[in-house]
Each structure stands twice: as C-alpha cells, then as structure tokens.
C-alpha cells in the first residue's frame, strides 16, 4: 500500500511538471528557435530577489532535466534554507536553448513553493514555544497539490490528508447526513475495520455538546471548528481530563494575529488554509550568461 501511494505521489509530481512544460512550449519555443543557435552553450543563475525560505529547488532541477538531461546543476542553497536578497540559489550549465525553455516553468514552481514555505515558517516560528503543529489543508491549486504540500513540509509544517483517500474526516455535512455525530463516527469505525484500512478517523465538532458525544466514540482526532479561544481552552481541558489519546485540531478563522492564542490553548494541531490558498510568491530571477 505504501509503495502504491509513493508511486501515486511521484506520478502527481512528474505529470504536473510535464504538463506545465507542455502548456508553455506546446509545439516549441519559437522565440528561442528564432534567436538562439542550437549549439550555443552557457550558464544560468537563479537568485533570490527578496528574503525568505527557499523551496522547489529539487523540482526546478527536474524541470531542467526534462528539457535537456545533459544540463548540469551546481547547488548553492537547498530546500528549506533561509535566503536573502541577492543570494545565489543554483547554477545550471549547458546548452542555452533548453535553459530558455525551462526558465519560466522552473521559476513558477520555485516562486510559489518558496512563498508557501516562507509563510509556513512564519507560522511555525510564531508558535515554536508550544507543542502545537501547523497543518495545511486541501485548499490547493488543482493539479499542484503535491508541490503545495511539499512546500508546507519544507517550511516546517505538517501535511494533513493529501486527498479523500488517506484519512476519514467527518465534517458537518457528513454528520448531518448520518443523523448525528455518534452515528457518523461509529459508521466510520465499522467501515475502517471492514475494509482493513490503516487510516485515522477525525471528526469535526461545532459545539461542546457535539464534542462530548464525539468523545464517547473515541475517534483519533477531534477538530474544533470555529471555536473561540476561551471555548477551545475549555474543550482542551475537558478532553485531556477524559481521554489522553484523542488529539485535538483547531480550524476556522485562524491567522497570524490569533494563531499564538490558539496554540496556547493546548491543541495538538492548527490547520491554516491561507498557507496554500492565498500564497504570495517569493520573488526570484534567472539570468543567462553565454560561454
């Protein structure tokens, strides 16, 4: 099962890279074909134009390798490292034409991933004195989820479920359609056992009443949805006194202004949608030098 999932994730990555290159060059980079001699060689330098956490270095290498396997890369910074304006991230040497073809695609991946990693690191640093961990969500660009979630990991965050297949997450609509939270959890537990699934069961709760009814059923994780900080602290104390194994996640209307207050309630996880749905790209540039 793990190998199949790893193959799936790698497929998401490689297919997205090839699709990105295809949508850019389609029948060919006609500007490069018109202006650059096929045998012209040189080098390219990718540099940071602002401070942040770099991400997507490995992805950019794969982009250039898809353009020309003979291009050689010299790394100066690795994913997850802090960079400052003007820092050299890596150099690519070889034929100029494939460097031109891969430039924008490589930069697009790197800039978005670096933006996500930078924002994630800011959240992680903000709550570093607590035991809470920062989670991502499924609010990602369709087709780019692999890269968005990798960028969160690069920034020090933790990936929540990748898709609908790797965790049972019972949300408000599931609860209502099942006739109540206890019914939804018990059905999920029976389904997991029958299908022999090695996945966690998490349920959203919208009130202390739902929390108490959910706790009786012992899901793996309880998600406190749109709780105030005071109510969240009450929920944490209640769960900790009743059961030491159920973990707690906070979600809903959490941002940089209140994430510390949320973390200090004692929750285990805090999910932040803006890490991927509202990311600001980190500014990077690529300069080509002829041999």
DOGU-348883 format. One record per residue (C-alpha): residue in three letters; x negated, y, z. Coordinates in steps of 0.02 Angstrom, whole numbers, padded with zeros to 5 digits, always signed. Example, Ala and Ser with C-alpha at 12.3 -4.5 7.8 and 13.67 -1.06 7.14 Angstrom:
// residues 2
ala-00615-00225+00390
ser-00684-00053+00357
END
This chain:
// residues 291
unk+00000+00000+00000
unk-00140+00122+00045
unk-00231+00087-00118
unk-00071+00115-00216
unk-00046+00283-00129
unk-00225+00334-00159
unk-00204+00290-00343
unk-00045+00394-00345
unk-00131+00545-00267
unk-00279+00532-00387
unk-00155+00519-00530
unk-00069+00679-00472
unk-00237+00766-00472
unk-00304+00705-00639
unk-00139+00727-00732
unk-00118+00904-00669
unk-00295+00951-00721
unk-00271+00882-00896
unk-00101+00965-00913
unk-00174+01132-00857
unk-00311+01119-00988
unk-00186+01066-01120
unk-00068+01211-01090
unk-00216+01331-01105
unk-00308+01265-01257
unk-00173+01160-01346
unk-00248+01145-01522
unk-00408+01234-01472
unk-00483+01393-01401
unk-00478+01491-01564
unk-00569+01642-01492
unk-00716+01535-01439
unk-00711+01437-01601
unk-00717+01601-01697
unk-00857+01687-01600
unk-00971+01558-01518
unk-01093+01445-01608
unk-01056+01262-01565
unk-01233+01228-01506
unk-01255+01388-01404
unk-01313+01348-01227
unk-01314+01450-01069
unk-01253+01453-00890
unk-01105+01517-00792
unk-01097+01582-00615
unk-00940+01583-00509
unk-00946+01711-00370
unk-00831+01773-00233
unk-00762+01948-00254
unk-00693+01954-00077
unk-00716+01867+00091
unk-00626+01705+00127
unk-00633+01515+00138
unk-00681+01431-00025
unk-00577+01289-00093
unk-00564+01195-00256
unk-00750+01177-00293
unk-00730+00991-00324
unk-00576+01022-00431
unk-00667+01152-00537
unk-00807+01028-00567
unk-00679+00903-00630
unk-00607+01036-00747
unk-00776+01073-00825
unk-00817+00888-00835
unk-00656+00862-00934
unk-00712+01000-01054
unk-00886+00926-01076
unk-00958+00783-00972
unk-01135+00844-01011
unk-01114+01007-00914
unk-01218+01008-00755
unk-01167+01092-00593
unk-01275+01165-00454
unk-01177+01193-00293
unk-01214+01339-00178
unk-01055+01327-00072
unk-00944+01180-00026
unk-00757+01172+00004
unk-00711+01241+00175
unk-00861+01357+00190
unk-00842+01542+00226
unk-00892+01656+00083
unk-00918+01842+00069
unk-00903+01963-00075
unk-01043+01932-00200
unk-01085+01756-00138
unk-01132+01631-00273
unk-01021+01477-00260
unk-01090+01369-00400
unk-01176+01372-00569
unk-01136+01271-00724
unk-01264+01240-00859
unk-01240+01177-01037
unk-01150+01224-01196
unk-01063+01392-01188
unk-00905+01340-01283
unk-00840+01216-01152
unk-00884+01341-01016
unk-00769+01466-01101
unk-00631+01338-01121
unk-00632+01285-00938
unk-00658+01457-00861
unk-00479+01512-00829
unk-00414+01341-00779
unk-00556+01316-00655
unk-00533+01489-00582
unk-00344+01470-00569
unk-00363+01312-00465
unk-00502+01384-00358
unk-00419+01552-00326
unk-00254+01475-00271
unk-00336+01341-00166
unk-00455+01466-00086
unk-00309+01580-00045
unk-00217+01437+00040
unk-00374+01381+00133
unk-00408+01559+00190
unk-00233+01586+00257
unk-00230+01415+00340
unk-00396+01450+00427
unk-00325+01614+00494
unk-00180+01520+00574
unk-00294+01383+00641
unk-00411+01511+00718
unk-00265+01606+00792
unk-00209+01457+00898
unk-00379+01373+00920
unk-00372+01377+01110
unk-00212+01273+01111
unk-00182+01091+01066
unk-00057+01133+00929
unk-00097+01092+00747
unk-00044+01188+00593
unk+00060+01090+00466
unk+00104+01126+00286
unk+00273+01093+00203
unk+00340+01033+00035
unk+00364+01214-00020
unk+00233+01197-00155
unk+00220+01237-00340
unk+00297+01090-00434
unk+00157+00984-00506
unk+00024+01064-00396
unk+00067+00988-00227
unk-00092+00884-00220
unk-00200+01040-00234
unk-00095+01144-00116
unk-00104+01011+00018
unk-00289+00980-00009
unk-00317+01166+00014
unk-00225+01161+00180
unk-00341+01021+00238
unk-00492+01121+00179
unk-00432+01267+00286
unk-00417+01157+00440
unk-00231+01121+00436
unk-00142+00954+00437
unk-00036+00884+00297
unk+00145+00846+00337
unk+00229+00718+00224
unk+00172+00726+00043
unk+00343+00685-00029
unk+00505+00596+00007
unk+00421+00426+00015
unk+00294+00435+00158
unk+00399+00489+00307
unk+00581+00478+00360
unk+00627+00658+00400
unk+00807+00677+00457
unk+00868+00855+00426
unk+01031+00944+00461
unk+01120+00880+00305
unk+01070+00700+00344
unk+01133+00721+00522
unk+01300+00793+00468
unk+01324+00663+00331
unk+01284+00521+00452
unk+01411+00578+00579
unk+01288+00636+00710
unk+01106+00635+00760
unk+01107+00472+00856
unk+01187+00381+00711
unk+01061+00453+00588
unk+00911+00402+00693
unk+00974+00227+00726
unk+01010+00200+00542
unk+00834+00261+00500
unk+00757+00143+00627
unk+00854-00005+00559
unk+00805+00041+00380
unk+00621+00056+00428
unk+00624-00114+00512
unk+00719-00199+00370
unk+00604-00127+00236
unk+00449-00158+00342
unk+00392+00022+00318
unk+00242+00093+00408
unk+00308+00270+00417
unk+00356+00387+00557
unk+00533+00445+00592
unk+00557+00629+00627
unk+00721+00716+00660
unk+00768+00898+00660
unk+00869+00964+00808
unk+00964+01128+00814
unk+01007+01138+00998
unk+00964+01069+01168
unk+01117+00957+01156
unk+01053+00879+00995
unk+00881+00865+01075
unk+00947+00765+01222
unk+01045+00648+01108
unk+00896+00625+00992
unk+00777+00587+01134
unk+00882+00440+01190
unk+00847+00360+01021
unk+00659+00386+01034
unk+00607+00450+00862
unk+00421+00476+00835
unk+00435+00664+00813
unk+00569+00792+00852
unk+00573+00953+00752
unk+00634+01106+00847
unk+00717+01207+00711
unk+00732+01395+00735
unk+00716+01386+00924
unk+00669+01545+01017
unk+00505+01537+01110
unk+00594+01527+01278
unk+00709+01387+01218
unk+00560+01299+01140
unk+00467+01302+01307
unk+00622+01231+01391
unk+00630+01094+01259
unk+00445+01052+01280
unk+00461+01038+01469
unk+00617+00930+01452
unk+00538+00809+01328
unk+00373+00798+01420
unk+00462+00753+01582
unk+00572+00623+01498
unk+00454+00541+01373
unk+00268+00557+01344
unk+00262+00476+01172
unk+00381+00584+01071
unk+00291+00727+00984
unk+00364+00898+00951
unk+00355+01008+00796
unk+00410+01189+00786
unk+00480+01258+00624
unk+00578+01407+00559
unk+00537+01592+00556
unk+00359+01567+00617
unk+00222+01682+00553
unk+00059+01760+00606
unk+00148+01880+00725
unk+00226+01744+00833
unk+00126+01584+00798
unk+00022+01607+00956
unk+00177+01622+01065
unk+00245+01464+00985
unk+00082+01368+01008
unk+00075+01415+01191
unk+00244+01332+01224
unk+00153+01165+01212
unk+00220+01096+01047
unk+00109+00974+00954
unk+00134+01043+00779
unk+00187+01204+00696
unk+00243+01199+00514
unk+00211+01355+00411
unk+00295+01369+00241
unk+00202+01526+00188
unk+00037+01431+00176
unk+00091+01370+00006
unk+00250+01460-00047
unk+00183+01638-00028
unk-00003+01619-00051
unk-00113+01764-00110
unk-00254+01702-00219
unk-00434+01736-00168
unk-00521+01844-00299
unk-00661+01751-00389
unk-00753+01785-00552
unk-00857+01690-00679
unk-01000+01767-00778
unk-01085+01680-00926
unk-01269+01706-00966
unk-01344+01649-01130
unk-01503+01546-01131
END
